[in-house]
Amino acid sequence: MIVKTEPHEECPDQTWCVYFENGGASANIAILQDVPELAYLYNVFSTNRRSGEASELIREIDEYCIKNKLSLIVEAVVFDEGRSDGIPDNEKLKSWYEKNGAQFIEYNDEGHPMLLLGDPEGPA
């Protein structure tokens, strides 16, 4: 569910942030000011790993983007790779996004998988 939508004050190139939550899962999308059909997914987090809440949330975000004609860029990068409690590596995270409807685009300059959700007719 969408929790709130507000101007994004921290980044001058981003106009709006949309905050989503589903149980213990949460994520944000930033919609760019210069290209309003393009958004970036960030801060995906789940306190209840393997519960399905994050998968549901990603599908909800995908539906939101399709409805609003947004192409959503996803960078599959794990921030806690050194942990031993089942946190996936970047390739496993890429596979998880693909399982939840994302399309692989390419690897960026840092070697991180880049994927697309939302409206495939957008500018991405």
C-alpha atoms as one frame of an Amber mdcrd trajectory, in Angstrom:
protein
   0.000   0.000   0.000   1.131   3.554  -0.643   1.949   5.213   2.657   2.672
   8.715   1.388   3.733  10.723  -1.620   5.746  13.871  -1.156   8.309  16.129
  -2.785  11.814  14.769  -2.466  13.841  17.558  -0.863  17.175  15.755  -0.458
  17.928  15.283  -4.162  17.457  18.224  -6.521  17.029  16.000  -9.606  14.117
  14.082  -8.063  10.654  15.567  -7.803   8.572  13.031  -5.868   9.066  10.079
  -3.580   6.397   7.448  -3.207   6.684   5.315  -0.068   5.239   1.789  -0.057
   4.717  -0.674   2.812   3.400  -4.216   3.104   3.700  -5.785   6.545   7.410
  -5.760   7.402   8.478  -4.816   3.862   8.996  -1.284   2.618  10.418   0.471
  -0.441  10.559   3.875  -2.088  10.487   5.061  -5.653  11.879   8.412  -6.760
  10.253  10.008  -9.802  12.648  12.228 -11.711  11.830  15.864 -12.386  13.494
  16.016 -15.807  12.015  12.718 -17.052   8.679  12.230 -15.236   8.097   8.855
 -16.946  11.211   7.441 -15.257  11.593   6.384 -11.625  14.182   4.599  -9.505
  13.522   1.971  -6.838  15.509   2.333  -3.615  15.531   1.424   0.082  13.887
  -1.972  -0.379  13.832  -3.581   3.062  12.108  -6.475   4.772  12.083  -7.386
   8.455  10.318 -10.684   7.685  12.594 -12.315   5.114  11.113 -15.203   3.113
   7.552 -14.276   4.173   6.457 -13.150   0.701   5.775  -9.599   1.900   8.584
  -8.053  -0.169   7.501 -10.018  -3.270   3.946  -8.725  -2.843   5.297  -5.225
  -2.378   7.395  -5.375  -5.561   4.381  -6.599  -7.548   2.299  -3.731  -6.092
   4.988  -1.225  -7.077   5.131  -2.743 -10.569   1.339  -2.372 -10.916   1.545
   1.235  -9.671   4.204   2.019 -12.277   2.250   0.376 -15.101  -0.919   2.258
 -14.095   0.999   5.550 -13.983   3.044   4.849 -17.144   6.368   4.864 -15.288
   9.443   2.881 -16.239  11.090   1.811 -12.981  14.859   1.253 -12.911  16.136
  -1.244 -10.336  19.785  -1.670  -9.377  20.135  -5.096  -7.762  22.791  -4.464
  -5.157  22.978  -5.962  -1.670  24.253  -3.612   1.009  24.976  -6.271   3.673
  26.753  -8.946   1.610  29.147  -9.761   4.438  26.365 -11.045   6.683  25.859
 -14.775   7.082  22.111 -14.786   7.844  20.870 -15.592   4.366  21.253 -12.153
   2.782  21.566 -12.893  -0.955  24.360 -11.756  -3.228  23.678  -9.422  -6.169
  22.996 -12.273  -8.630  20.506 -13.934  -6.292  18.845 -10.569  -5.786  18.710
 -10.127  -9.590  17.001 -13.523  -9.869  14.523 -12.543  -7.148  13.578  -9.357
  -9.014  13.209 -11.357 -12.256  10.963 -13.861 -10.462   8.827 -10.890  -9.445
   8.453  -9.517 -12.974  11.560  -7.410 -13.592  13.381  -7.568 -16.916  17.184
  -7.606 -16.928  18.672  -4.682 -18.887  22.458  -4.763 -18.399  25.254  -4.604
 -15.849  26.252  -1.055 -14.885  29.838   0.228 -14.641  30.158  -1.167 -11.096
  29.019  -4.604 -12.294  25.613  -4.387 -10.608  22.616  -5.869 -12.428  20.168
  -3.252 -13.729  16.540  -4.253 -14.242  13.274  -2.716 -15.411   9.826  -2.851
 -13.845   6.692  -0.929 -14.711   5.715   0.348 -18.128   8.040  -1.168 -20.773
   6.908   1.488 -23.281   8.535   4.241 -21.218  11.888   5.867 -21.960  14.139
   3.267 -20.284
